[in-house]
Amino acid sequence: MKAFLAIVSRDLRLALRQGGDILTLVLFFVIVGVLMPFAVGPDRPLLAQLAPAIIWVAALLAQLLSNDRLFRTDFEDGSLAVFRHAALPLEAVVAAKLVAHWLLTGLPLIVAMPILALMLGLDAERFWLAAASLGLGTPALAAFGAIGAAVTVGLKRGGLVAPVLVLPLSLPVLIFGAGAFDVARLGGSSQALLLLAALSLLSIALAPFAAALALRISGE
């Protein structure tokens, strides 16, 4: 457990030392939401109706923007080779890096959600639904991103290939995330949130094994 927490702490310190990546991620997420009112026009009911799709597409694109660096730096400086021969199983190393990755890419999106809610004209109920759906769904996006980043870490243009792999896996998250806003249908929101939570738990449980296998193959 000590080694697991040490890897989480290491990745957090390295990312916070650079700082710019988190700011870029949040700005990208907010800018997508800010641009939409200009494209749709000053029709606030229409904006509120499109808000679930805008929020989740912005969250997915922001996550895709950050996935490539999950293993790339460690692969290039040789840290990944050290991890493969460490006492801690590579699956646990991937899980630790996945936890740090979500704290650096998923949590900032939830924190920035009030700005996006203001721009999209969300009321209090829909704002909390958006925050809850992002909290439950972004771990799944991070897990799928980890698999894509691990598969493409050895490729020269892996950053361009990984989104092609991740996007099909992320479709259920987008569907259930947008469905969480369906407050008109009885039980629709709670069912969608439960499905999001189940999807995140399943992906988090399986992603470390799939990503570790891909990293071992890339290192051979």
Salt bridges, closest charged atoms under 4 A:
ASP11 OD1 - ARG10 NH1 2.80
ASP11 OD2 - LYS97 NZ 2.83
ASP21 OD2 - ARG69 NE 3.80
ASP68 OD1 - ARG72 NH2 3.11
ASP74 OD1 - ARG10 NH2 2.81
ASP74 OD2 - LYS97 NZ 2.48
GLU91 OE2 - ARG216 NH1 2.96
ASP182 OD2 - ARG185 NE 3.32
